[in-house]
Amino acid sequence: MEIVTSSLIIIIYLLLIAFLIIAILIGLKFLNILTKTDKIIENINSKLETLNPIFDFIDHTSTSVRALVIRITELKDKLLNKFRI
């Protein structure tokens, strides 16, 4: 009985060591995937930063057009109120 008990303990320890090795290998794979993902995200971020001047131009243009439309609308209202009977 002692032989079975001691052999089961040895088997359990071996299985735990194997599980630990597998967990470490999976962790290393996960770190490799995270590194590749980080490189991809940095690449996308740098490409998006090159588009910032375009978006700034669009924002400035839309703000200018909105101000012009407001000015034209105010002028139209003033003219309509001036000629109203």
C-alpha positions as a printed Julia matrix, in Angstrom:
85×3 Matrix{Float64}:
   0.0    0.0     0.0
   2.88   2.33    0.75
   4.29   1.69   -2.7
   0.98   2.67   -4.36
   0.68   5.8    -2.22
   4.23   6.93   -2.88
   3.94   6.17   -6.6
   0.66   8.16   -6.79
   2.36  11.11   -5.1
   5.22  10.91   -7.61
   2.73  10.73  -10.5
   0.85  13.74   -9.13
   4.08  15.74   -8.81
   5.08  14.82  -12.37
   1.68  15.87  -13.67
   1.93  19.17  -11.78
   5.38  19.8   -13.24
   4.07  19.03  -16.74
   1.1   21.36  -16.16
   3.45  24.11  -14.98
   5.65  23.71  -18.07
   2.61  23.82  -20.36
   1.28  26.92  -18.57
   4.64  28.66  -19.0
   4.73  27.8   -22.71
   1.18  29.1   -23.2
   2.15  32.28  -21.35
   5.14  32.79  -23.64
   2.94  32.31  -26.71
   0.47  34.82  -25.28
   3.28  37.36  -24.76
   4.39  36.83  -28.36
   0.86  37.47  -29.6
   0.61  40.62  -27.46
   3.92  41.89  -28.88
   2.72  41.38  -32.45
  -0.61  43.05  -31.65
   1.2   46.01  -30.09
   3.3   46.45  -33.26
   0.15  46.37  -35.42
  -1.58  48.94  -33.21
   1.46  51.23  -33.31
   1.54  50.93  -37.12
  -2.15  51.82  -37.4
  -1.71  54.71  -34.96
   1.17  56.17  -36.97
  -0.85  55.92  -40.18
  -3.82  57.63  -38.54
  -1.59  60.44  -37.27
  -0.62  61.19  -40.88
  -4.32  61.82  -41.58
  -4.67  64.41  -38.8
  -3.88  67.4   -41.09
  -6.66  66.31  -43.45
  -9.16  66.1   -40.6
  -8.0   69.47  -39.27
  -8.55  71.0   -42.72
 -12.03  69.47  -42.95
 -12.86  70.73  -39.45
 -11.65  74.24  -40.23
 -13.53  74.27  -43.55
 -16.78  73.08  -42.0
 -16.49  75.67  -39.24
 -15.94  78.41  -41.82
 -18.87  77.24  -43.95
 -21.12  77.1   -40.88
 -20.14  80.66  -39.91
 -20.81  81.81  -43.49
 -24.23  80.13  -43.53
 -25.13  81.73  -40.21
 -24.04  85.13  -41.52
 -26.08  84.7   -44.74
 -29.12  83.55  -42.74
 -28.88  86.58  -40.45
 -28.58  88.92  -43.45
 -31.59  87.28  -45.11
 -33.62  87.68  -41.92
 -32.67  91.33  -41.65
 -33.62  92.0   -45.28
 -36.96  90.19  -44.9
 -37.75  92.1   -41.73
 -36.78  95.37  -43.37
 -39.14  94.9   -46.35
 -41.94  93.37  -44.34
 -45.12  95.4   -44.38
